[in-house]
Amino acid sequence: MLYLLLYPLHTQFSIFNVFRYLSFRLIYAALTAFVLVIVLAPPVIRALQSYGVGQSIREDGPSRHQGKGGTPTMGGILILFAVLMSTLLWTDLTSRYVWLAIFAMLGFGIVGFCDDYLKTVRGKNQGLTAAQKIIAQAVVALGIGVLFYALPAYSTKLSVPFFKTFSPDIGLFYIPFAVLVIVGASNAVNLTDGLDGLAIGPVMVAALAYTVVAYMSGHKVFADYLLIPYIEGAGELAIFTAAIFGASLGFLWFNTYPASVFMGDVGSLPLGAALGTVAVISKHELLLLLVGGVFVLEALSVIFQVASFKSRGKRVFLMAPIHHHFELKGWEEPKVVVRLWIIAVLLALFSLSTLKLR
């Protein structure tokens, strides 16, 4: 909005020429989102408390978590609002990619809101059924995949990390692949959101990494130099991911141990979907496995636990997702969280190195 309103005035007022630079706008998008969350969080938390929107704790979880029951949840609404407002302010609103990313975030946000609302009404940790949630997510992701497939500059080739020329073309199968990436990322972040500050930290790291990826993919000189797909207009997505980083950083202020508010599914599901959508649009879908390695680890721990118990009647971990396993091993909650943050940072750095190591 500010770009469309103010940049055309740069011929009369040279100061407005600064809006031409993507780096300037993404920095201020992050700062805007951060300030919005910091300012709005206290009244939002009080409102959630007054309406009795509290977190229900799973009964089979670690006993130390029972004291968290009643902590305000659905704080993810605050993140979504800050990201949306910041993106609308600082991005070029003629970008179709930005609107696709916003559609993904809001679509999955509605699914998460319905899940959290049902949990609040029922007063227990049971919202939408697994089938209902997956179907709703798949419908939204399918819409994104079809819309993306219909774009003129759309490519069905995959960019494989570490390889210069190996880019398999999967044709029409790219649509279900995109659905898998978006839905998988959404649920992986959701599974990770089990400790104070655990999910929001890796979300920040992944958002920052994809800010770099989107910026490079949308810059022809950098893309050609790094031998990565050039996606015209994808650079505007860097503003969107920068806004996610800023909003997440602000939310962490209140979500760090001991948390004053939880994001709920209305936060975790759309944040994961947003990252998955950016990965698809920037043509770095497989890189998300590395950038979001912590999320992958959490999701795989649940898959292995369920598969092992159903097939052998034995558990692989003391409890899944794996962060609960470490808790039951005797690790304090902050130690589990910070160590997984460290892993997230290392994986993000390694992931970014693949842009050059090809």
Protein Blocks (a to p, Z undefined) as FASTA:
>chain_A
ZZmmmmmmmmmmmmlmmmmpmklmmmmmmmmmmmmmmmmmmmmmmmmmmnopacdddfkl
cfklmmmgoiaghklmmmmmmmmmmmmmmmcfkbmklmmmmmmmmmmmmmmmmmmmmmmm
nopacdcdfklmmmmmmmmmmmmmmmmmmpmklcfbdcdehiaklccdekjmlmmmmmmm
mmmmmmmmmmmmmbghklmmmmmmmmmmmmmmmmmmmmmklmmmnopacdehklmmmmmm
mmmmmmmmmmmmmmpccdfbdebjmlmmmmmmmmmmmmmmnopmklmmmmmmmmmmmmmm
mmmmmmmmmmnopafbfbdcfklmmmmnopafklmmmmmmmmmmmmmmmmmmmmmmZZ
